[in-house]
């Protein structure tokens, strides 16, 4: 099958969202593996696709309706685009559609950023800041509780049927051990996690890029690039 999508990707929760979706949809794609510790995300050619200097990004070379290729950045926008392109993993009725969208936005605006900060101060920060560690750990647990309550009401998936809302949330929940959290406190999340983890296409998405070798080690230079660079290198004075 001819290549349709160029995927700019690294194996992180935001990257996994899109590799999972592509595998679930069966869309043909070409992988562009990024080394974030080397600054691939700051290269001018990538910034043309993702002005924020963050992956993932995609280029659809066969967009619906034809015409020039379409590039999309931000993982939530990419999930919405692929759902609309394929007609899958997004309800078509008004109420079902916005049920999925609101939980996708919850992940983008809450679960991902808060777990990202929790992990940063817990694992990567050069200094241990007790206030930050406690603040983000408490918020992470609160958000797990929100998801747990939702899943107790809806059952196996966040918005009824399996959708892009589940694909968005799952990779972040997969980091629970590194986040210093346990699923034993959240029975519905634990059940949901086990159900999704068994999906073959999800497993393929999580495994993407493993055969290409490890990511650059998180040494001092990688930390500087990932956490210390505030503007693309070519724009810094």
C-alpha positions as CSV (number, residue, x, y, z in Angstrom):
1,X,0.0,0.0,0.0
2,X,1.4,3.4,-0.9
3,X,2.6,5.8,1.8
4,X,-0.1,8.2,2.8
5,X,1.1,9.8,6.0
6,X,4.5,11.1,7.1
7,X,4.7,10.8,10.9
8,X,7.3,12.8,12.9
9,X,7.5,10.9,16.1
10,X,9.4,10.0,19.3
11,X,8.3,7.3,21.7
12,X,6.6,9.5,24.3
13,X,3.0,9.7,25.5
14,X,2.1,12.4,22.9
15,X,3.9,10.4,20.1
16,X,2.2,7.2,21.1
17,X,-1.2,8.7,20.7
18,X,-0.7,9.1,17.0
19,X,1.2,5.8,16.4
20,X,-1.7,4.0,18.1
21,X,-4.3,5.8,16.0
22,X,-2.5,5.1,12.8
23,X,-2.2,1.4,13.6
24,X,-5.9,1.3,14.7
25,X,-7.0,2.9,11.5
26,X,-4.6,0.8,9.3
27,X,-3.4,3.9,7.5
28,X,-0.1,3.5,5.6
29,X,2.6,5.8,7.0
30,X,6.3,6.6,6.9
31,X,8.1,7.0,10.2
32,X,10.4,9.9,10.8
33,X,12.0,9.0,14.1
34,X,13.1,12.1,16.1
35,X,15.8,12.3,18.6
36,X,14.6,15.0,21.0
37,X,17.8,14.9,23.0
38,X,19.7,16.0,19.9
39,X,17.3,18.9,19.2
40,X,15.5,17.5,16.1
41,X,12.4,19.3,17.2
42,X,14.2,22.7,16.8
43,X,15.4,22.1,13.3
44,X,14.1,24.7,10.8
45,X,12.6,22.0,8.5
46,X,10.6,20.6,11.4
47,X,9.5,24.0,12.7
48,X,7.8,24.6,9.3
49,X,5.5,21.7,10.3
50,X,5.3,22.3,14.0
51,X,5.9,26.0,14.9
52,X,5.8,25.2,18.6
53,X,8.8,23.0,18.2
54,X,7.1,19.9,19.7
55,X,6.3,16.5,18.1
56,X,4.3,14.8,16.9
57,X,3.4,16.2,13.5
58,X,2.0,14.6,10.4
59,X,1.9,15.4,6.7
60,X,-1.0,13.8,4.8
61,X,0.1,13.4,1.2
62,X,-3.3,12.2,0.1
63,X,-5.8,14.5,1.9
64,X,-9.6,14.0,1.5
65,X,-10.6,15.9,-1.6
66,X,-7.2,15.9,-3.1
67,X,-4.9,18.9,-3.5
68,X,-1.7,19.8,-1.8
69,X,-0.4,17.8,1.2
70,X,-1.8,18.9,4.6
71,X,0.4,19.2,7.7
72,X,-0.9,19.1,11.2
73,X,0.8,19.6,14.6
74,X,-0.5,19.1,18.1
75,X,-1.5,15.6,19.0
76,X,-5.2,16.4,19.8
77,X,-5.6,18.1,16.4
78,X,-4.0,15.2,14.7
79,X,-6.3,12.7,16.3
80,X,-9.3,14.8,15.3
81,X,-8.0,15.0,11.7
82,X,-7.4,11.3,11.4
83,X,-10.8,10.5,12.9
84,X,-12.5,12.8,10.4
85,X,-10.4,11.4,7.5
86,X,-11.2,7.8,8.3
87,X,-14.7,8.1,9.8
88,X,-13.5,6.0,12.7
89,X,-13.2,6.3,16.5
90,X,-15.4,9.4,16.6
91,X,-19.2,9.3,16.8
92,X,-21.1,11.1,14.1
93,X,-24.1,12.2,16.2
94,X,-23.8,15.6,17.9
95,X,-23.9,14.4,21.5
96,X,-21.6,11.5,21.0
97,X,-19.1,13.6,19.0
98,X,-18.8,16.2,21.7
99,X,-18.7,13.6,24.5
100,X,-15.4,12.4,22.8
101,X,-14.1,15.9,22.1
102,X,-14.6,17.2,25.6
103,X,-12.6,14.3,27.1
104,X,-9.9,14.8,24.4
105,X,-9.7,18.4,25.5
106,X,-9.6,17.3,29.1
107,X,-6.5,15.2,28.3
108,X,-4.9,18.0,26.3
109,X,-5.5,20.7,28.8
110,X,-5.3,18.8,32.1
111,X,-4.1,15.2,32.2
112,X,-1.1,15.6,29.9
113,X,0.2,18.9,31.1
114,X,-0.2,18.1,34.8
115,X,1.4,14.6,34.5
116,X,4.1,16.2,32.4
117,X,4.9,18.6,35.2
118,X,4.6,15.9,37.8
119,X,7.1,13.8,36.0
120,X,9.4,16.7,35.3
121,X,9.7,17.7,39.0
122,X,9.8,14.2,40.2
123,X,12.4,12.8,37.7
124,X,14.1,15.4,35.6
125,X,14.4,18.6,37.6
126,X,18.0,19.3,38.7
127,X,16.8,20.4,42.1
128,X,14.1,18.7,44.2
129,X,11.4,21.3,44.9
130,X,9.1,19.9,47.6
131,X,6.3,22.4,46.9
132,X,6.3,21.6,43.1
133,X,6.5,17.8,43.7
134,X,3.6,17.9,46.2
135,X,1.5,20.3,44.1
136,X,1.7,18.3,40.9
137,X,1.5,14.9,42.6
138,X,-1.7,16.0,44.3
139,X,-3.1,17.3,41.0
140,X,-2.1,14.1,39.2
141,X,-4.1,12.0,41.7
142,X,-7.1,14.3,41.4
143,X,-7.1,13.8,37.7
144,X,-6.8,10.1,38.0
145,X,-9.8,10.3,40.3
146,X,-11.8,12.3,37.7
147,X,-11.0,9.6,35.1
148,X,-11.9,6.8,37.5
149,X,-15.3,8.3,38.3
150,X,-16.0,8.7,34.6
151,X,-15.1,5.1,33.8
152,X,-17.2,3.8,36.7
153,X,-20.1,5.6,34.9
154,X,-19.4,4.6,31.3
155,X,-17.8,1.1,31.6
156,X,-15.0,-0.1,29.4
157,X,-14.2,3.2,27.5
158,X,-14.3,6.9,28.3
159,X,-17.1,7.9,26.0
160,X,-18.9,4.6,25.5
161,X,-17.3,3.1,22.5
162,X,-13.5,3.0,22.1
163,X,-12.5,6.4,20.7
164,X,-9.7,8.9,20.2
165,X,-10.4,10.0,23.8
166,X,-9.1,6.7,25.0
167,X,-6.1,6.8,22.7
168,X,-5.2,10.3,24.0
169,X,-5.4,9.3,27.7
170,X,-4.0,5.8,27.7
171,X,-0.3,6.7,27.0
172,X,-0.2,9.1,29.9
173,X,-1.8,6.6,32.2
174,X,0.8,4.1,31.0
175,X,3.5,6.2,32.8
176,X,1.8,5.7,36.2
177,X,4.8,3.9,37.8
178,X,7.2,6.6,36.7
179,X,4.7,9.2,38.0
180,X,4.8,7.6,41.4
181,X,1.2,6.5,41.2
182,X,-0.5,3.1,41.5
183,X,-3.6,2.0,39.6
184,X,-4.7,0.0,42.7
185,X,-6.2,3.2,44.1
186,X,-8.4,3.6,40.9
187,X,-10.2,0.3,40.2
188,X,-12.1,1.6,37.1
189,X,-8.9,3.0,35.6
190,X,-7.1,-0.2,36.3
191,X,-9.8,-2.2,34.5
192,X,-9.8,0.2,31.5
193,X,-6.1,0.1,31.3
194,X,-5.9,-3.7,31.2
195,X,-8.7,-3.8,28.5
196,X,-6.9,-1.4,26.2
197,X,-3.5,-2.8,26.8
198,X,-4.6,-6.1,25.3
199,X,-5.5,-4.5,21.9
200,X,-3.1,-5.7,19.2
201,X,-3.1,-2.4,17.3
202,X,-2.4,-0.4,20.4
203,X,0.5,-2.7,21.2
204,X,1.9,-2.1,17.6
205,X,1.6,1.6,18.1
206,X,3.5,1.5,21.4
207,X,6.2,-0.6,19.8
208,X,6.8,1.8,17.0
209,X,10.5,2.7,16.6
210,X,11.9,0.2,19.0
211,X,13.8,-1.5,16.2
212,X,15.5,1.8,15.3
213,X,17.6,1.8,18.5
214,X,17.3,3.7,21.8
215,X,16.7,7.4,22.2
216,X,19.6,9.7,23.1
217,X,20.5,9.2,26.8
218,X,19.2,11.9,29.1
219,X,22.6,13.3,29.8
220,X,23.5,17.0,30.6
221,X,23.4,18.1,26.9
222,X,20.0,16.4,26.3
223,X,18.6,18.0,29.4
224,X,19.8,21.4,28.2
225,X,18.2,20.9,24.8
226,X,14.9,19.5,26.1
227,X,14.5,21.7,29.1
228,X,16.8,24.7,28.7
229,X,16.2,25.8,25.1
230,X,13.5,28.5,25.0
231,X,13.8,29.3,21.3
232,X,15.0,27.5,18.2
233,X,18.9,27.6,18.0
234,X,18.8,29.5,14.7
235,X,16.8,32.4,16.3
236,X,18.9,32.7,19.5
237,X,21.3,35.7,19.8
